[in-house]
Amino acid sequence: MMVRVLAFAGARDVLGAPELLLPLTTPCTAEALLEQICGLFPALVPWRQSIRVAINGSYARPSDEICSGDEVALIPPVAGG
């Protein structure tokens, strides 16, 4: 199963790219995906609790299932002025 992961702000800096294709085992939840990404990119771990996950443009609950071909966005807290 492949999903497209979009990374914004600081998450993009940690991943080193604005997006990546990530193979996942099925079934996968938003929480499991975030755990897997933190395993691949340990610098993301300090942000783990504050990153929001969106699936196909909608904010996801940790238990929401991710399906093959979904677009998943990692949205860290952003401050601006």
C-alpha positions in Angstrom: 0.0 0.0 0.0 1.4 3.4 -0.9 0.3 6.8 0.4 1.5 10.3 -0.6 2.7 12.2 2.5 2.7 16.0 2.3 4.8 17.8 4.9 4.4 21.4 5.9 6.5 23.9 7.8 9.0 22.3 10.2 7.9 18.8 9.2 9.0 19.5 5.7 12.4 20.6 7.0 12.8 17.4 8.9 11.7 15.2 6.0 13.9 17.2 3.6 11.2 17.4 1.0 7.6 18.7 0.7 6.3 15.2 -0.1 7.2 11.6 -0.2 5.7 8.2 -1.2 5.5 5.9 1.8 4.8 2.2 1.7 2.5 1.1 4.6 1.2 -2.2 5.8 -2.6 -2.6 5.9 -4.6 -1.6 7.8 -3.0 1.6 9.0 -4.4 4.4 11.1 -3.4 8.0 11.3 -1.7 7.3 14.6 0.2 4.3 13.2 1.4 6.3 10.2 2.7 9.1 12.4 4.5 6.5 14.5 6.1 5.0 11.4 7.2 8.4 10.1 8.7 9.3 13.4 10.6 6.0 13.3 12.0 6.9 9.9 12.7 10.5 10.8 13.7 10.6 14.6 14.1 14.4 14.5 10.3 14.6 14.2 9.7 12.8 17.5 9.8 16.0 19.7 6.9 17.3 17.6 4.9 14.1 17.6 2.2 15.2 20.1 1.5 18.5 18.3 1.5 17.4 14.7 -2.0 17.2 13.1 -2.6 14.6 10.5 -5.0 15.2 7.6 -6.3 12.5 5.3 -7.5 13.6 1.8 -7.8 17.2 3.0 -9.7 16.6 6.3 -8.2 16.5 9.8 -8.0 12.9 11.0 -8.6 11.3 14.4 -5.8 9.0 15.5 -8.0 6.0 14.8 -9.0 7.0 11.3 -8.0 4.5 8.7 -5.6 5.3 5.8 -6.2 3.5 2.5 -4.0 2.9 -0.4 -3.7 6.0 -2.6 -4.7 8.4 0.1 -3.0 11.8 0.5 -1.8 12.3 4.1 -0.6 15.7 5.3 1.6 16.3 8.4 0.7 19.7 9.8 2.9 20.9 12.7 1.9 24.0 14.8 2.8 27.2 12.9 3.3 30.6 14.4 3.3 33.7 12.3 2.9 37.4 12.5 
